[in-house]
């Protein structure tokens, strides 16, 4: 039936999400989900929205949510754009801000949705090699381009750039948009949001999926100066004026308001990550320094694909990428300490 497809569909290589199987007693360390449920205040806020008002459309401008985010980060509400998860925000960003005559730059080892978006929107791109230690080298981006997008911390490596490095990059490209995708920043990175006020070409994107345990709610946002945000709004309002529903907005507002829950559970994930890192190193793994809620690791004697298959047979899912330079690595989400212990027991048997 593919004869009915538009020509662009034949050219696409879609992003492949992490497996979400229905297997009993599964240790699921493959999709970077938070191992802890969201704040009880989030659940209460969502329940309070379940009623007669669901017959009405939600606020298309998400005024209360944007004001909450603006207050949290010390920016103006009109500098905030919200969408149905950060992937939705990224999709609008690629279409509104990253489509130029010169190529878009991003690392050769990074979030694999970036090339997928480029192919969808017909954006020329150039992949910039990361270093041998999987680090992004700012000097490599001092070249002509249409725009730049970096995940910071990067995925799937977990390595992070300092804010001053981001500032140097943004300042060196005053005529190009620089997008910093901060899905994992709360686990040890430095957000670039404080740089927005002085750099009109900087857009920072974050999500509530990871550090606030709301992957199932789908809320993401971008912060930038007004002209960049207006560009995103023009694309959104030409595509879907109501990307966030009443439940999502209420839950997201409650998540930002419960700062104590956020800090306590973020710290638990960071502590578990460091504990898991040392356990993997004791088993002989090379582990990339991570500022995210996952680790990127390889064993010197066993291939990543073989380990992923053998772990799955033991009811443990990790993410393996069959791609050049990283095919021997596993990306391992940080679970509870019990989840991590079960992983280490299995790896001890396999290595």
C-alpha positions in Angstrom: 0.0 0.0 0.0 3.0 2.3 0.0 2.0 3.5 -3.4 -0.3 5.9 -1.6 2.6 7.5 0.3 3.8 11.0 -0.4 7.3 11.1 -1.9 8.8 12.5 1.4 7.6 9.4 3.3 9.7 7.1 1.2 12.8 9.2 2.1 12.3 9.2 5.8 14.3 7.1 8.4 12.1 7.5 11.5 13.4 7.8 15.0 13.2 4.5 16.9 12.1 4.9 20.5 13.2 2.6 23.3 11.4 -0.7 23.7 8.3 -0.6 25.9 7.4 -4.3 26.4 4.8 -5.8 28.6 7.0 -8.3 30.4 6.5 -9.4 34.1 9.3 -8.6 36.6 11.2 -6.5 34.1 14.1 -4.2 35.0 13.6 -1.4 32.5 16.8 0.6 32.1 16.5 1.5 28.4 14.4 4.6 28.1 15.8 7.1 30.7 12.6 7.2 32.7 12.7 8.4 36.3 12.5 5.3 38.6 10.3 7.3 41.0 6.7 8.4 40.6 5.8 12.1 40.3 5.0 14.4 43.2 1.8 13.6 45.0 0.8 17.2 44.4 0.9 16.5 40.6 -1.5 13.5 41.0 -3.9 15.7 43.1 -3.8 18.5 40.6 -4.6 16.2 37.7 -7.5 14.6 39.6 -8.9 18.0 40.3 -9.2 18.7 36.6 -11.2 15.5 35.9 -14.8 16.8 35.6 -17.3 18.7 33.6 -14.7 21.2 32.2 -13.1 18.5 30.1 -15.8 19.3 27.5 -14.0 22.7 27.0 -10.8 23.3 25.0 -7.7 24.0 27.1 -6.1 27.4 27.2 -4.3 27.6 23.8 -1.7 30.1 25.3 -1.1 28.1 28.5 -0.9 31.3 30.4 -0.7 29.9 33.9 1.9 27.3 33.0 4.1 29.8 31.1 3.9 32.1 34.0 4.9 29.3 36.4 7.9 28.4 34.3 8.9 32.0 33.8 8.8 32.5 37.6 10.9 29.4 38.2 13.7 30.6 35.8 13.5 34.3 36.3 12.4 35.2 32.7 9.3 36.9 31.3 6.3 34.7 30.4 6.4 35.9 26.8 9.9 34.3 26.6 8.4 30.8 27.3 7.0 28.4 24.7 5.4 25.2 25.8 4.6 22.0 23.8 3.5 18.4 23.9 6.9 17.1 25.3 10.3 18.5 24.3 10.1 16.5 21.0 7.1 18.5 20.0 9.0 21.7 20.9 12.1 20.4 19.0 9.9 19.7 15.9 8.6 23.3 15.8 12.2 24.6 16.4 13.6 22.7 13.5 10.9 24.0 11.2 10.8 27.6 12.5 14.4 28.3 13.2 16.9 25.8 11.8 16.0 25.6 8.1 18.6 27.7 6.3 20.8 27.7 3.2 23.9 26.6 5.1 23.9 23.3 7.0 22.7 22.8 10.5 25.5 21.5 12.8 25.2 18.8 15.5 27.5 16.0 16.9 27.9 12.7 15.1 27.0 11.0 18.4 23.9 12.6 19.8 20.1 12.3 19.9 19.0 10.5 16.8 15.9 12.5 16.4 18.0 15.4 15.0 18.8 13.8 11.7 15.2 12.4 11.5 13.8 15.9 11.8 16.3 17.2 9.2 15.1 14.6 6.7 11.4 15.3 7.5 11.8 19.1 7.0 14.4 19.0 4.2 17.2 20.6 6.3 20.8 20.2 5.2 23.0 19.1 8.1 26.6 18.3 9.0 27.6 16.0 11.8 30.6 17.2 13.8 32.7 14.4 15.3 32.9 14.2 19.0 36.3 13.5 20.6 37.7 10.1 21.4 36.4 10.5 24.9 33.0 11.3 23.5 33.3 15.0 24.4 31.8 17.8 22.3 34.6 20.2 21.3 33.4 23.8 20.9 36.3 24.6 18.7 34.9 22.2 16.1 31.8 24.4 15.7 33.8 27.5 14.7 32.8 27.0 11.0 30.2 28.4 8.6 26.7 27.1 9.3 23.0 27.9 9.2 22.4 27.0 12.9 23.6 24.7 15.7 21.9 22.3 18.0 23.5 20.6 20.9 22.1 18.3 23.6 23.7 19.3 26.9 24.2 16.9 28.6 24.6 15.0 25.4 22.7 11.9 24.7 23.5 9.0 24.7 26.9 9.9 26.2 25.8 11.9 29.2 28.8 14.3 28.9 28.1 18.0 29.6 29.5 21.3 28.6 30.0 24.1 31.1 27.9 27.2 30.8 30.9 29.3 29.9 31.6 27.0 26.9 28.0 27.4 25.7 28.4 31.2 26.1 31.5 31.1 24.0 29.8 29.1 21.3 26.7 31.4 21.2 28.9 34.5 21.1 30.9 33.1 18.2 27.8 32.7 16.1 25.8 35.9 16.6 24.0 35.6 13.2 22.9 31.9 13.7 20.5 30.4 16.1 22.1 28.1 18.7 19.7 25.6 20.3 20.7 23.9 23.6 18.5 20.8 24.3 18.6 20.3 28.1 16.5 17.3 28.6 18.9 15.9 31.3 20.4 19.1 32.7 18.9 18.8 36.2 21.1 15.7 36.9 24.4 17.6 37.0 24.6 20.0 34.1 24.6 23.8 34.0 21.6 25.3 32.3 22.2 28.0 29.7 18.9 29.8 30.5 20.8 32.6 32.4 22.5 33.4 29.0 19.2 34.1 27.2 18.9 37.7 28.3 22.1 38.7 26.6 22.0 36.5 23.5 19.1 36.9 21.1 20.2 33.9 19.1 20.0 31.4 22.0 17.1 29.0 22.5 17.1 26.6 25.5 14.7 23.6 25.5 13.8 21.5 28.6 11.3 18.7 29.5 9.4 17.5 32.5 9.8 13.9 31.4 13.0 13.1 33.2 13.8 15.0 36.5 10.1 15.6 37.3 8.9 12.1 36.5 6.3 13.1 33.9 7.3 11.2 30.7 3.7 10.0 30.5 2.2 13.5 30.7 4.2 15.0 27.7 5.2 18.6 28.6 8.2 20.4 27.3 9.2 24.0 27.0 11.6 26.5 25.4 13.0 29.7 26.7 14.4 32.4 24.4 14.1 36.0 23.5 10.7 37.1 22.1 11.5 36.9 18.4 12.5 33.2 18.7 9.5 32.3 20.8 7.2 34.1 18.4 8.6 32.0 15.5 7.7 28.9 17.4 4.2 30.2 18.2 3.6 30.9 14.5 4.4 27.4 13.6 2.4 25.9 16.4 -0.7 28.0 15.6 -0.4 26.9 12.0 -0.4 23.2 13.1 -2.2 22.7 16.4 -3.4 25.5 18.6 -4.1 23.2 21.6 -0.9 21.0 22.1 -1.3 20.7 25.9 -4.5 19.5 27.6 -6.0 20.6 30.9 -4.5 17.6 32.8 -1.0 18.2 31.4 -1.0 21.8 32.3 -2.3 21.3 35.8 0.2 18.5 36.5 3.1 20.5 35.1 2.3 23.6 37.2 2.1 21.4 40.4 5.4 19.8 39.5 7.2 23.1 39.4 5.5 24.2 42.6 6.8 21.1 44.5 10.5 22.0 44.6 11.2 19.9 47.6 10.1 16.7 45.9 12.1 17.6 42.8 15.3 18.2 44.7 15.0 15.1 46.9 14.4 12.7 44.0 16.9 14.3 41.7 19.5 13.8 44.4 18.5 10.2 44.8 19.0 9.5 41.1 22.4 11.2 41.1 23.5 9.2 44.1 22.3 6.0 42.4 24.1 6.9 39.2 27.4 7.4 41.0 26.9 4.1 42.9 26.2 2.3 39.6 29.2 3.9 37.9 31.6 2.6 40.5 30.0 -0.9 40.4 30.4 -1.0 36.6 34.0 0.2 36.8 34.7 -2.6 39.3 33.5 -5.1 36.7 36.0 -3.6 34.1 33.7 -1.4 32.2 34.8 1.9 30.6 32.2 4.4 31.8 31.8 7.9 30.2 31.5 10.7 32.8 27.8 11.4 33.0 25.7 14.5 34.1 22.5 12.7 33.1 20.2 10.1 34.5 22.0 7.3 32.6 25.5 5.9 32.0 27.2 5.1 28.7 29.5 2.2 29.2 31.4 -0.6 27.3 33.2 -3.7 28.3 36.7 -4.2 26.7 36.0 -7.9 25.9 32.3 -8.3 25.2 30.4 -6.5 22.5 27.5 -4.2 23.4 25.1 -6.1 21.2 25.9 -9.4 22.9 25.5 -7.9 26.4 22.2 -6.3 25.5 20.8 -9.6 24.2 22.0 -11.6 27.2 20.7 -9.1 29.6 17.3 -9.1 27.9 17.2 -12.9 28.4 17.5 -12.2 32.1 14.7 -9.7 32.1 16.9 -6.5 32.0 16.5 -4.0 29.2 19.3 -1.5 28.4 19.7 0.5 25.2 22.1 -0.6 22.4 22.8 1.5 19.3 24.1 -0.3 16.3 25.9 2.8 15.0 29.5 3.6 14.1 31.8 4.6 17.0 29.2 3.5 19.7 28.2 0.0 18.7 30.1 -1.5 21.7 28.5 0.8 24.2 25.3 0.4 26.3 23.2 3.3 27.5 22.0 2.3 31.0 19.2 4.3 32.6 19.6 4.8 36.3 16.9 2.9 38.1 16.3 2.3 41.8 19.2 0.8 43.7 17.4 -2.5 43.6 17.2 -2.3 39.8 20.9 -1.4 39.6 21.9 -4.2 41.9 20.0 -6.8 39.8 21.8 -5.4 36.7 25.2 -5.7 38.4 24.5 -9.3 39.5 23.7 -10.2 35.9 26.7 -8.4 34.5 29.0 -10.1 37.0 27.8 -13.5 35.7 28.2 -12.4 32.1 31.6 -10.8 32.3 
